[in-house]
Structure formats: structure tokens, C-alpha cells
């Protein structure tokens, strides 16, 4: 289904997708397939050229290969986020490894697809990422749960007098819990809100992130506030 997005003044334009990959076959396939679906497509064959183009003109979505010479996909994603470019990033990789997924997500990626991939799945993920909307300004401010305080505007977190350094995804995950205190959140709800898609059923990326959050929140012996509800999900509550 061909899509368009509304810009200021009500005009309808095609979403702009940037594809960065050093594999000419992948570039050609995605250029044709995305254009057929109604998207505007630009391409780059290496990370440096992709960064140059994106700095000059931002895209509505970036499809980014991980393994490229000189400037790899992780570095491209990191530099984009450092530059304040918030376009959704779908990373492509030949390695189906949870730690690689975590690394990419920590760099600011929004989705992760393993090669070889089904074109239908890639298109579904593209549509899902383009449907996502930035958070409303009124949602910002300061969140507090017991001795845990989060400043959404500055993205700073502390527990008592101790400052806690969080990665981007750790911050987003903890924010979700703090916006829903004492409410059990299912795995699917969390994955949809934080990553905008669901990993395959055997993936434990969410469990990895919860474990990392707990380690940081409990580093000085503080009691556990992110609780596991067996068979249901996770909840932020004070009971041990």
C-alpha cells in the first residue's frame, strides 16, 4: 500500500527513505521495491557518504547496513544521534546475535533486521517505523518514584543523591516504567513502546535491558523496584 505523509499546509508528500549499504544488490533491490511502494529513495554505498547526505537533508527513515568498510553502521548511527538527527533507523546485519542487537540499539537504532531477510518483513517494519510519532512536548518534565528521580528534559536520572548514567534505550525503558508506576506492563507492550516492533520470540533483549537497569539502580545496595511478574511482564513498585 502506497503511503504519504502530511506536511505543514496540508500538502501530501512521499516519505523520504535513505538506504546506506555497500552491497549493490541490496541497494538495487531496496531502491526498486521502496519506490514501487511510493517512497522517495536516496542511496549511499558507504557510511561516510550516507552521513554527508543525511547532514545535508534528513530522511524520514534510514535503512542502514552494519558491516561497511571505514565507517560502519554503528558509527553512522552514533554520529546521527550526536548531531540531533532523530530519524528512525532500521539496521541490517548478517549477524543474529543479541549483543550486536543491544549494541545497535544503544547507538540509537530503532529496529534491527537480520540478513537474508524477507522483503515483506522489511516493508512491514518500514511502515511501522514511519507510523511512530515523536513524543508530545507536554509529556516532558520531572518524574519521581520513591527516591528515584528522572528529568525528562535533561535526560538525567538519580536515585537519592546518586546520579545514574543511562544509555538512550535504558532511559526510555525506565521512563516507561516511571510513567506507569504499579502497573504491570507486558513484554509486547514494552517492545512496542520502546522499540516499535517485537523481536522474535526467542530473543531476550528486553531481559538484558531490565537486568542492566536493575544493576545500575541497585549498584549501592538499593532495594529492587523493577519487579518481574511471572507470566505477565514487569512492574515498577516498591515491594521487594
Secondary structure, DSSP 8 states (H G I E B T S, - for coil): ----EE-GGG-EE--EEEEE-S-HHHHHHHHHHHHHTT-EEEEESSHHHHHHHHHHS--SEEEEES--SSS-HHHHHHHHHHTT---EEEEEES---HHHHHHHHHTT-SEEEESS--HHHHHHHHHHHHH-----GGG-SEEEETTEEEETTTTEEEETTEEE---HHHHHHHHHHHHTTT--B-HHHHHHHHTSS---TT--HHHHHHHHHHHHHTTTS----EEEETTTEEEE-S--
